[in-house]
Amino acid sequence: MSNTAHIVETALLLLVAYLLGCILGYGIRRILYAARGTRQVVAVPEAAAVAPATSSEPRPTRSHAARLAATVDEPLPQPPAPKPKRVEPAPVAPRPASEPAIAKRPTKAKAVDAKPPALPVARDGTADNLKQIKGIGPKIEASLYAMGVFHIDQIAGWTKANAEWVEGQLAFKGRIRREHWVEQAIELAKARADA
């Protein structure tokens, strides 16, 4: 076969594929719209649709806009929603007198206790380089200085509540625990004490 024959054959195959796609798409569209069943045509009153035969006036024709206005799309009726079942609460057994009362939620006073001890200024007028702890950069170091944390031994003395309070202030949850700031600070403080 020659090049021209290949080109003609390819063009015919593309044309057949295009036509089959159009026919298939049209069929699917018709099936989908027929399955919805939402399109309804409103009947036009006969008096308005048919002009009297004896009238000398020309019979008005319905414009395309008028035909579209007569078409109404209404959604299919929905089944009623099932009523929610009423769930009875489980009976609560009385608490024995020997059992302690349930602990109340922590108050703001408890949150103040979680704040780590802060210094108004650095000891000896010189703050430690907190960036030695992996995870603390220049911005976090400045924020810690603003909170009154100037020394590595302060971080080494933090409790879990202290670390959570600082995380809340710095707006990153779980980072101090993930990056082991307290453990790193303890090791750095030990190394500094040994030196």
N, C-alpha and C positions, 0 to 999 in steps of 0.2 A: 504494500500500500504506500501511497505517496503522502507527503506532508499535508497536502490539501485534503486528502481523504480523512486523515486523522483529525484535522481541525474541524471538518464538517461533522464527523462522528461525535466529537467532544461537544460541539455546539448543540447538536440534537439531543445528546444525553442530558446536558444542562437544561435545555428547554423542557424536556420531559420531566426532569426532577422538579423544576420550578412549577410546572402545571400541577403535578401530583401534590406538591406542598400547598399550593393555593386551594386545591379541592379538599384536601385533608383539613386544612385550617378552617375553611368555610364550614365543613361538616361538623367539626368539633365545636365551633362557635354556635352553630344552630342548636346542637344538642345541649350545650351548657345553658343557653338562654331559654330553651324550651323546658329544661329541668327546673329552672327557677320559677317559672310561671308567674312572674311579677307584672308583666306587661298586660294591661287590660285597656280596651278601647271603650270609651263612653259613647253610648248611642245618642245620636243627634235627634232631637224631636222631629217628627215627620213634617210638622207644619213649617218649620224653619228650613228643612232640607228640600222640600218640593214646593215650587212656586205654583200658584194657580195657573191653569192652562189658558184662562181667558184674559189674563193680565197682559197688557201691552208692554210692560217693563221687561227689559232683558233679565233673564234668570241669573242671579248672582252665583258665581262659582266659588267654591271653598279654596282659599289660598293655602299654601303649604303651612303657614303659621297657624291658621285656624285648625288644620288637621293635627298639628303637633299639640295645640292647646287642648284638643279633645282627647289626647292620649294621657292616661294617668298611670303613674307607677306607684303601686302600693306594695308594701312588704307582706310577705306571707304571714299568716297568723302564727303566733308563738304559743306553745303549750304553757299552761300555768306552771309557775315555779313550785317545787315541792315545799311543803311547810317544814320548818326546822323542828327536829325532835327535841323535846325538853329533856334535859339531862338533870337528874336528881343529884345533889351533892352527897358525897359520902359522909356518913356519920363520923363525928370526931369524938374520940375517946377522951374522957376527962383526964387531966394531967395529975399524977400523984403529987401529994403535998411535998414529998421529999425531993422531987425533981426540980431543978432550978428553972426559973422563968426564961423564956426565949430572949436571946440577946437582941437589943435594939440596934438599928442601923447606926453606923458611925455618924457623929455630928460634926459640925464645923470645927469644934474644939479638937477632935481627933485629927482632922486634916491639918490643923496648925501644928500638932505634935509630929506629923510626918515630915514637916519641913526640916531639912538637915541644918545642923548648927552653922550659922553664918558669922563671918567676921566683918567688922565695918571697913577695915583696911587690911592689907597683907602684912603678915608678921615681918618685922625688920624692914618694912617698906618695899620688899621685893616679893613679887608673886612667882610661884613655880610655873614652869612651862608645862601646861596641862596637855599640850599637843603631843607629849610623849606617849600618852595613852592612845592606842589605835582606835579611831572612831571620833576623836575630838579634833576638829579643825579650827581655823582662826575665828569663825563666827560663833561656834559653840563655846570656844574658850572665852570670848568676850561676853557671851550670855552668862556663863558660869561666874565670871568676875563680877558681873552686875548683880548676881544673886548672893554674893559674899563668899563664893568658893574660890579661894586663891591658891590652895595648896593640895598636893597629891595626898597627903595624909588625911585631909578632910574627906576626900572621895573614898579612901580606904576604910573610913569609919562609917560609911553609909549602911543603913539597914535596907531591907527590901522596901519598906514603906518610904524611906528617904528617896530611894532610886525611882520609885513610882511617882513621887511628888515632883521630882526634877523632870522626869519624862513628861508629865502633864504641863509643866511650865515651858518646856522646850518644844512641845507639840510633836513628839515622836514616841509612839507607844512601843515598849518592849526593846528599844534599841540598846539601852544600858545593859540589860541582861544578855541580849544577843551578842553584844560586842565585849562583854566581860570587863566593863570599866572598873568595877570594884576590885576584882581579882588582879587586874593589871596594876591598879594603884597600890594594892598590898605588896605585890612583888617589887614595884619601884621603891616603895617606902622601905622595905627590908634591905634592898641593895644600897640605898642611900645611908641607912643606919650602919651597914657593914663597912662602908667606905670610910 
